[in-house]
Amino acid sequence: MASLLRSSAARTLRTTRLLPILQPRFQSTHNVHDPPQGNTPIPNRSTTKRLPEFNLNDKVVLVTGAARGLGLVQAEALLEAGATVYALDRLEEPSADFYRVQKRAAEELGTTLHYRQIDVRDVEGLNGIVKGISDMQGKIDGLIAAAGIQQETSALEYTAKDANTMFEVNITGVFMTAQAVAKEMIRWNRGGSIVLIGSMSATVANKGLICCAYNASKAGVLQLSRNLAAEWGPYGIRVNTISPGYIVTAMVEKLFEQYPERRREWPTQNMLGKLSMPHEYRGAAVFLISDASSFMTASDLRIDGGHCAW
Ligand SMILES: NC(=O)c1ccc[n+]([C@@H]2O[C@H](COP(=O)([O-])OP(=O)(O)OC[C@H]3O[C@@H](n4cnc5c(N)ncnc54)[C@H](O)[C@@H]3O)[C@@H](O)[C@H]2O)c1
């Protein structure tokens, strides 16, 4: 009888001691095993800890071709993630939208968007600008090389001069920008992330779009990226490409003016039946520049609505 009482008392003691541990952190009426309800959210509780690896606070990122188009939209995404962004472009004045983004950076996002006019073919000038930014900021964390040109001319009519211009901007210009930035990343010994804008046209010959030199240049960008990744991996520098499908930007609008039927035909060539908008590449830019992609290098992120898989 005495031993029965002792074990009962011990059981009560154990239960009482365990009770605080077993009690749920939040008193709620719901059953944790009830999937539709899940946990009870605490009202008015916000957090800055959401997916911190996507956070670009204090990162300094350069974006070429960011006076307008895809480059500018990606620059805005980087700003929203917290980065300080330098837009490099050959235009004397950036587009009107650039100033909207710059105002937003200052007033809403607590960061800054800067502009530097430079043609990426001017290697000396480019090196000077990149070094100047690096000296001022004490580092460079990322680059998106989006500056590029397109020219539609049949292969039989393409001149050597035009072909050289295409390759000089789209390959050598991208190469020299990446080189200038990588030198600074190595100087500060902090690693970094470099993203080169390729195209689905690096992989396929576009149906009804006559631009052999452009497509060859984008294939060159993809292969350049893999080799830069191999050489600069030991310095902690990652190099990847984004290969967009058709995006409705100034570059494409210009083609639609000349060939209006493409506005109807092109969307039928991918699995989603539409053309993409620049904002559909925002997430890719932040992902590749941030630590969210820390083990990713020498890869191509193809975002083409399934165009190339058909
Ligand atoms: N629009 C599309 O459908 C599409 C598809 C796949 C890939 N891309 C690529 O995306 C990138 C951006 O294209 P976009 O559609 O925004 O074009 P865009 O013409 O609207 O923008 C390109 C920007 O690059 C700048 N630029 C061009 N040559 C330069 C040079 N030599 N030096 C410095 N800046 C220069 C231009 O001034 C412009 O601001 C390009 O590399 C393009 O090849 C575009």
The ligand as an SDF file (V2000), in Angstrom:
LIG
                    3D

 44 48  0  0  0  0  0  0  0  0999 V2000
   13.8460   42.1270  -74.4480 N   0  0  0  0  0  0  0  0  0  0  0  0
   13.9680   40.8320  -74.6500 C   0  0  0  0  0  0  0  0  0  0  0  0
   13.0810   40.1500  -75.1920 O   0  0  0  0  0  0  0  0  0  0  0  0
   15.2240   40.1340  -74.1880 C   0  0  0  0  0  0  0  0  0  0  0  0
   15.2310   38.7450  -74.1950 C   0  0  0  0  0  0  0  0  0  0  0  0
   16.3610   38.0770  -73.7720 C   0  0  0  0  0  0  0  0  0  0  0  0
   17.4490   38.7880  -73.3410 C   0  0  0  0  0  0  0  0  0  0  0  0
   17.4390   40.1350  -73.3520 N   0  0  0  0  0  0  0  0  0  0  0  0
   18.6310   40.8350  -72.8860 C   0  0  0  0  0  0  0  0  0  0  0  0
   18.3090   41.6110  -71.7630 O   0  0  0  0  0  0  0  0  0  0  0  0
   19.2050   42.7320  -71.6970 C   0  0  0  0  0  0  0  0  0  0  0  0
   18.3980   44.0030  -71.5460 C   0  0  0  0  0  0  0  0  0  0  0  0
   17.5960   44.1400  -72.6900 O   0  0  0  0  0  0  0  0  0  0  0  0
   16.3230   45.1100  -72.7730 P   0  0  0  0  0  0  0  0  0  0  0  0
   15.2670   44.3690  -73.4820 O   0  0  0  0  0  0  0  0  0  0  0  0
   16.0570   45.7110  -71.4540 O   0  0  0  0  0  0  0  0  0  0  0  0
   16.9080   46.1730  -73.7940 O   0  0  0  0  0  0  0  0  0  0  0  0
   16.9070   47.7580  -73.7690 P   0  0  0  0  0  0  0  0  0  0  0  0
   17.4190   48.1660  -75.1150 O   0  0  0  0  0  0  0  0  0  0  0  0
   15.5930   48.2830  -73.3290 O   0  0  0  0  0  0  0  0  0  0  0  0
   17.9940   48.0700  -72.6470 O   0  0  0  0  0  0  0  0  0  0  0  0
   19.3570   47.8340  -72.8670 C   0  0  0  0  0  0  0  0  0  0  0  0
   20.1510   48.9100  -72.1610 C   0  0  0  0  0  0  0  0  0  0  0  0
   21.5340   48.6630  -72.4220 O   0  0  0  0  0  0  0  0  0  0  0  0
   22.1510   49.8890  -72.7340 C   0  0  0  0  0  0  0  0  0  0  0  0
   23.3040   49.6600  -73.5880 N   0  0  0  0  0  0  0  0  0  0  0  0
   23.3230   49.1740  -74.8480 C   0  0  0  0  0  0  0  0  0  0  0  0
   24.5550   49.1590  -75.3250 N   0  0  0  0  0  0  0  0  0  0  0  0
   25.3740   49.6500  -74.3520 C   0  0  0  0  0  0  0  0  0  0  0  0
   26.7490   49.9060  -74.2490 C   0  0  0  0  0  0  0  0  0  0  0  0
   27.5600   49.6720  -75.2780 N   0  0  0  0  0  0  0  0  0  0  0  0
   27.2300   50.3850  -73.0920 N   0  0  0  0  0  0  0  0  0  0  0  0
   26.4230   50.6650  -72.0540 C   0  0  0  0  0  0  0  0  0  0  0  0
   25.0930   50.4720  -72.1070 N   0  0  0  0  0  0  0  0  0  0  0  0
   24.5610   49.9610  -73.2280 C   0  0  0  0  0  0  0  0  0  0  0  0
   21.0810   50.6870  -73.4710 C   0  0  0  0  0  0  0  0  0  0  0  0
   21.3460   52.0700  -73.4590 O   0  0  0  0  0  0  0  0  0  0  0  0
   19.8470   50.3100  -72.6920 C   0  0  0  0  0  0  0  0  0  0  0  0
   19.6020   51.1950  -71.6230 O   0  0  0  0  0  0  0  0  0  0  0  0
   20.0460   42.6780  -72.9610 C   0  0  0  0  0  0  0  0  0  0  0  0
   21.2880   42.0790  -72.6820 O   0  0  0  0  0  0  0  0  0  0  0  0
   19.2190   41.8020  -73.8810 C   0  0  0  0  0  0  0  0  0  0  0  0
   20.0100   41.1690  -74.8560 O   0  0  0  0  0  0  0  0  0  0  0  0
   16.3460   40.8390  -73.7530 C   0  0  0  0  0  0  0  0  0  0  0  0
  1  2  1  0
  2  3  2  0
  2  4  1  0
  4  5  1  0
  4 44  2  0
  5  6  2  0
  6  7  1  0
  7  8  2  0
  8  9  1  0
  8 44  1  0
  9 10  1  0
  9 42  1  0
 10 11  1  0
 11 12  1  0
 11 40  1  0
 12 13  1  0
 13 14  1  0
 14 15  2  0
 14 16  1  0
 14 17  1  0
 17 18  1  0
 18 19  2  0
 18 20  1  0
 18 21  1  0
 21 22  1  0
 22 23  1  0
 23 24  1  0
 23 38  1  0
 24 25  1  0
 25 26  1  0
 25 36  1  0
 26 27  1  0
 26 35  1  0
 27 28  2  0
 28 29  1  0
 29 30  1  0
 29 35  2  0
 30 31  1  0
 30 32  2  0
 32 33  1  0
 33 34  2  0
 34 35  1  0
 36 37  1  0
 36 38  1  0
 38 39  1  0
 40 41  1  0
 40 42  1  0
 42 43  1  0
M  CHG  2   8   1  16  -1
M  END
$$$$
